């Protein structure tokens, strides 16, 4: 599963749902994808755009975790 598979929501809603399903707070998730918590908060509030580069960071994080644990994080954290 990738970021784009989450559903027919806007990208900000997808991001928030993804983070919550992973059971990570903003600080934890931001650290995992390599951005600051304040920047993630700005994205989630719609103050700055969710760029293609940030989506790539999210997908890389999901891929890395899937390779490490052999499971799809989104399917197992419902």
Secondary structure as the mmCIF struct_conf table of DSSP 4:
data_model
#
loop_
_struct_conf.conf_type_id
_struct_conf.id
_struct_conf.beg_label_comp_id
_struct_conf.beg_label_asym_id
_struct_conf.beg_label_seq_id
_struct_conf.end_label_comp_id
_struct_conf.end_label_asym_id
_struct_conf.end_label_seq_id
HELX_RH_3T_P HELX_RH_3T_P1 UNK A 3 UNK A 5
BEND BEND1 UNK A 6 UNK A 6
BEND BEND2 UNK A 8 UNK A 9
HELX_RH_AL_P HELX_RH_AL_P1 UNK A 11 UNK A 21
TURN_TY1_P TURN_TY1_P1 UNK A 22 UNK A 23
HELX_RH_AL_P HELX_RH_AL_P2 UNK A 26 UNK A 33
TURN_TY1_P TURN_TY1_P2 UNK A 34 UNK A 34
BEND BEND3 UNK A 35 UNK A 35
HELX_RH_AL_P HELX_RH_AL_P3 UNK A 37 UNK A 44
TURN_TY1_P TURN_TY1_P3 UNK A 45 UNK A 46
BEND BEND4 UNK A 47 UNK A 48
HELX_RH_AL_P HELX_RH_AL_P4 UNK A 52 UNK A 69
BEND BEND5 UNK A 70 UNK A 71
HELX_RH_AL_P HELX_RH_AL_P5 UNK A 73 UNK A 76
#
